[in-house]
């Protein structure tokens, strides 16, 4: 319900609730879930909720996670669609949505900085180079993000064979 800004906003929410507060999953498990959810068909937030639900309570947890992620936006979108003309022209609604976009951006930036700090604290050069190269390729050279994810997956696969990068 609170992932205004797209599926990536689920990352800081997962980290804050399930990693930092409840300690149900680790940072690495969170990143793995998000990576899998991003690479599978469907909405990333729903895919992540299904995986987390399954990890916590099996099939019943996966079903609960799916409905808990789908129903609130479905209800909200139905209400908004019913009153669209009234809502779309409302200046307060426009301003609130702009503020929510800024908040979502800040959350994503916070998680990115936190993850980068953790990589620096491990003092492993290669993962930091991969992070910075992926960022630079996407931002400065406009390389397709899905191509970069695929390349990073291949690099990660070969790095994980050498256990020192775990």
N, C-alpha and C positions, 0 to 999 in steps of 0.2 A: 504494500500500500504506500510505502514511503520512498519508493525508488524513483522519484521524479528526476529525470535527467538521463534515463536509459539504464540498460542492464549493468553498466559498470559501477553504478552507485551502490550495487549490492556488495561490492568488495569492502568498502569501509564499514558498512552495516554488519556484515558477517564478522569482520575483524573485531569491531567494538563489542558486539554482543557475545558471539560464540567462542572467540579466541581470548579476548582480554577480560571480559566479565565472567562468563560461565566456565571457561577453560575446557569446553567440550571437544574442541578441535585445535590443532596447531596452526601456525602461520603457513607452514608448508602444505598441510591438508587443504587449507583455504585456497591457496594458489592453485593446487592441483584440481580442486573442484571447479574453480572458475575457468581454468584452462580447458578442462573437459567440457564444461557447460558451453563455453564459447565455441568450441569446435564441433559440437553436435547440433543438429537441426533444432530449431525452436528458439523460444525466448530464453536468454541467458539466465535471468532471475528465476524463471520457473524450473529450468534444468538444474540449477544450483540447489533450489529448495527441494527438489525431488531427491537429489543425491544426499543432501544433508538429512532429510527425513528418513531415507532408507538406512543411512548409517546409524541414526539414532534409534529407530524403531521398526526397521524392516519395511515390508510392503505397506503396512498400515501407516507408517511414518511418511513414506513416499507419497501416498495418496493424500494424506493430510497436508503435507508440504505443498503439493500441487494445488489443491483447492484453496489453501490459505494464501497462496500467491496470486491465483487467478481471480478469485471472487471479488475482493475489494476493488481492484481496478475495473472489473466488469460492471459492478454496481455503479461506481462513480462515473464511468464513461456513459452508461445508460442514462443516468440522471443529467449529465452534461449535454448529451445528444438531445434529450427531450427539451431542454431549455437553452439550446445552443445560441439562438439569435439574441436572447436576453443576456447571456453570459459573455459571448464573444465581443460585444461592444462595451462591456463594463471596464472602465479605466482601472478600478481597484483590482479586478481580476488580472488584467494585463500586468500591472505592477507586481502583484503577488507572484505570478508565474516568472517574471524576470528575476525576482529575489530568490525564488526556488532554484533557478538555473545557476545563479551565483553560488548558492550554498552547495549545490551538487558538485560544481567545479572545485570548490574549496575542499570538499571531502575527498575527491579523487586525488587532488594534489597532495593532501596530507598523507594518504596511504602510499602514494608513489614515493614521497620523500622518506617516509618511515621504512619502506622496503629497501630503498637505496642505502639508507644508513645501516641497516642490518647487513647488507652485502659488504659495505665498507668495513664494518666491525669484524667480519670474518677474515678480512685481509686476503681474499682470493681475487686475483686480478682478472682472470678470464670472465667470470660472471658479470663483473662491473663493465668490462669491455663490451660484452654482449648487450647489456642493458643500454649503454650509451650509443652503441652502433645502431641498435634497433630504433632508438629514439631519433637519432640523427637521420637515418635512412628515411624514416616516415615523415618527419617534420621538414627537413631541408631538401630532400630529394624526391619527395612525394611517392615513395615506393609503397605499393599496396600493403596494407597492414596484414591481410591474410597471408600474403606471400612471406612477409617477415615472420609471422607466427609459425608457418611451416618450416622456414629455415631455422628458426630458433628451436623448434621441436627436434629437428635432425641433429643440430649441434648439441642440444641437451641429451639426446639419446646416446651420442658417442661420448659425451662427458661423463654420463652416469655409469658407463662401463668402468671408468676410472674412479673408484669410490672416494677419492680425496675431495671431490666437489660436492659431496652430499651435505 
